[in-house]
């Protein structure tokens, strides 16, 4: 193998490496997507597939590499002398062996010129003083993988004698030999395969993830209608509410009547138990089927009188700084009652009106 000084290590973007990159990326993308989708749609088989697929692929990859590793192991390693250029302990201080990063110049006996190589090898702490910059050691390496250099800790007497009397010249830095990289092409196809596999799994289960049955109607007991800029209306068999958006109030002309009509649309008249109004919230409680509780028709309430009643309660009942108000309409007796409550720093005051909106009782703040 010829080493060209200053040339970068060759890449291995071979068809086999590209195919392995595609397969690896596909397995990673598919397994991750399958596991996530399985968790989202609560599919146990899909989650198991996402976990098991990488394990199966790893086992097959290991078995496929057995013949190659057997062939490489059958090739006897080459022995040569090497001069230590630098060494640095990089880990393992807590154990009897320490990981040492070596930078050495290897001088092969064949036609291969001397070259530099960096590798890491574990050395016993007791033997560490035997290795120093400028020292010559005996190394071995596979003839087809010059970068896999290992120091022979106990060489034969012949090689030990050669190392003791050898003097080697340092190879220039540009002649450093490294394991060939797979190149950018392999990384690109691996990433592309990962993304495509993940997208394929998501598309395969898109119906479970994203599609919804738009033809199905909400249950008869609950219906929801939302408007982000105006109001929110919620209606059920037991109650209905309308919440106004910012800048609007149920004291505005016609606002309250429209809201009540939206809650009672399609319902039989005369079935309300209570109507409660606040500045931006309306609640109507409907009578249960078969109930004998007193009820009334929400449409018969004098909503047009509510702004005047609120204004009278806020200004004439001794509340100097009114903070909130509430109107409760109900029929506890034979007649309809409209109760207006105002709350402020001075306490709570109220006035009571009849079904025509006429004030019949006042309770000032105490």
Secondary structure by P-SEA (a helix, b strand, c coil): ccccccccccccccaaaaaaaaaaaaaaaaaaaaaaaaaaaccaaaaaaaaaaaaaaaaaaaaaaaaaaaaaaabbbbbbbbbbcbbbbcccccccbbbbbbbbbbbbccccccccccbbbbbcccccccccccbbbbbbbcccccccccccccccaaaaaaaaabbbbbcccccccccccccaaaaaaaaaaaaaaaaaaaaaaccccccccccccccccbbbbbbcccbbbbbcccbbbbbbcccccccccaaaaaaaaaaacccccccccbbbbcccbbbbbbbcccccccccccccccccaaaaaaaaaacccccccccbbbbbbbccccbbbbbbbbbccccccbbbbccccccccccccc
